[in-house]
């Protein structure tokens, strides 16, 4: 509201008298090579899988009853757990983020129901 009052009180703007054009100066030379080199995108390197994820870990006896007793990478353990959960239809019907544990999963989780986000943490305790 204060700006509206100020605008109303100001007189109409007067046009400035035309100025003579100033003499044009030659543009300063800049090293173009440095700018062009800085703008080029860096070459992309091929990603390597993280060695920590690919390290084979031995599952505990409770986890071995679900995923097998051979040493597996952490990623493969989680993949096999999801296969087991989907095969047994253990995902909660109302909230798909929840996993209802059967007897084998209850030994791994330590409780009757766990979220998919805490599943990796609970399974990590059973890997050496």
C-alpha positions as CSV (number, residue, x, y, z in Angstrom):
1,X,0.0,0.0,0.0
2,X,2.9,2.4,0.8
3,X,4.4,1.9,-2.7
4,X,1.0,2.7,-4.3
5,X,1.0,6.0,-2.4
6,X,4.5,6.8,-3.4
7,X,3.8,6.1,-7.1
8,X,0.8,8.3,-7.0
9,X,2.7,11.3,-5.5
10,X,5.6,11.1,-8.0
11,X,5.3,13.5,-11.0
12,X,5.5,12.0,-14.4
13,X,9.0,11.1,-15.4
14,X,10.7,13.6,-17.8
15,X,12.6,12.4,-20.8
16,X,16.3,12.8,-20.7
17,X,17.9,14.9,-23.4
18,X,19.6,12.9,-26.1
19,X,23.3,12.4,-25.6
20,X,25.9,12.3,-28.3
21,X,27.2,8.9,-29.0
22,X,30.6,8.2,-27.4
23,X,33.5,7.2,-29.6
24,X,33.6,3.5,-29.8
25,X,36.6,1.8,-28.3
26,X,38.2,-1.3,-29.7
27,X,37.2,-4.3,-27.6
28,X,39.9,-5.7,-25.4
29,X,41.4,-8.9,-26.6
30,X,40.7,-11.8,-24.3
31,X,42.4,-15.2,-24.4
32,X,39.6,-17.3,-26.0
33,X,41.5,-20.6,-25.6
34,X,41.1,-20.6,-21.8
35,X,37.4,-20.1,-21.9
36,X,36.8,-22.7,-24.5
37,X,38.8,-25.2,-22.6
38,X,36.9,-24.5,-19.4
39,X,33.5,-25.0,-21.1
40,X,34.2,-28.4,-22.6
41,X,32.6,-31.3,-20.7
42,X,34.9,-33.7,-19.1
43,X,35.1,-37.2,-20.6
44,X,33.0,-39.7,-18.7
45,X,34.7,-42.7,-17.1
46,X,33.1,-46.1,-16.9
47,X,31.7,-46.8,-13.4
48,X,33.2,-49.6,-11.5
49,X,31.0,-51.5,-9.0
50,X,31.8,-50.8,-5.4
51,X,34.0,-53.6,-4.0
52,X,32.2,-53.5,-0.7
53,X,28.9,-54.5,-2.3
54,X,30.5,-57.2,-4.4
55,X,32.4,-58.9,-1.6
56,X,31.0,-62.3,-0.9
57,X,29.6,-62.7,2.6
58,X,28.6,-65.8,4.5
59,X,25.0,-65.8,5.7
60,X,24.0,-67.0,9.2
61,X,22.1,-70.2,9.6
62,X,18.8,-68.4,9.9
63,X,19.4,-66.4,6.7
64,X,20.9,-69.5,4.9
65,X,17.5,-71.2,5.2
66,X,16.2,-68.5,2.8
67,X,19.0,-67.5,0.5
68,X,21.3,-70.6,0.6
69,X,24.5,-71.3,2.5
70,X,27.1,-70.3,-0.1
71,X,28.8,-66.9,0.3
72,X,27.0,-64.2,-1.7
73,X,27.4,-60.5,-2.3
74,X,25.1,-58.2,-0.3
75,X,23.2,-57.2,-3.4
76,X,22.4,-60.9,-4.3
77,X,21.2,-61.6,-0.7
78,X,18.7,-58.7,-0.9
79,X,17.6,-59.9,-4.4
80,X,17.0,-63.4,-3.2
81,X,15.1,-62.1,-0.1
82,X,12.8,-60.2,-2.4
83,X,12.2,-63.3,-4.5
84,X,11.3,-65.2,-1.3
85,X,9.0,-62.4,-0.1
86,X,7.2,-62.1,-3.4
87,X,6.9,-65.9,-3.9
88,X,5.4,-66.3,-0.4
89,X,3.2,-63.1,-0.8
90,X,4.6,-61.7,2.4
91,X,4.2,-58.0,1.4
92,X,1.4,-56.3,3.4
93,X,-1.7,-55.9,1.1
94,X,-2.6,-52.4,2.5
95,X,0.9,-51.0,2.9
96,X,3.3,-52.5,0.4
97,X,6.3,-51.1,2.3
98,X,5.7,-53.5,5.1
99,X,6.8,-57.1,5.1
100,X,4.9,-59.6,7.1
101,X,7.5,-62.2,8.4
102,X,6.8,-65.9,8.3
103,X,8.8,-68.3,10.6
104,X,12.0,-68.1,8.6
105,X,11.9,-64.3,8.2
106,X,11.0,-63.8,11.8
107,X,14.3,-65.5,12.8
108,X,16.1,-63.0,10.6
109,X,14.1,-59.9,11.4
110,X,13.6,-60.5,15.0
111,X,10.0,-59.3,14.8
112,X,6.8,-60.1,13.0
113,X,6.7,-57.1,10.7
114,X,9.4,-54.9,9.2
115,X,9.6,-52.1,6.6
116,X,11.4,-52.6,3.4
117,X,13.8,-49.8,4.4
118,X,14.9,-51.5,7.6
119,X,15.2,-54.9,6.0
120,X,18.7,-54.4,4.7
121,X,19.9,-53.3,8.1
122,X,18.3,-56.3,9.8
123,X,19.8,-58.7,7.2
124,X,23.2,-57.1,7.5
125,X,23.5,-58.4,11.1
126,X,23.3,-62.0,9.6
127,X,26.1,-61.5,7.2
128,X,29.8,-62.0,8.0
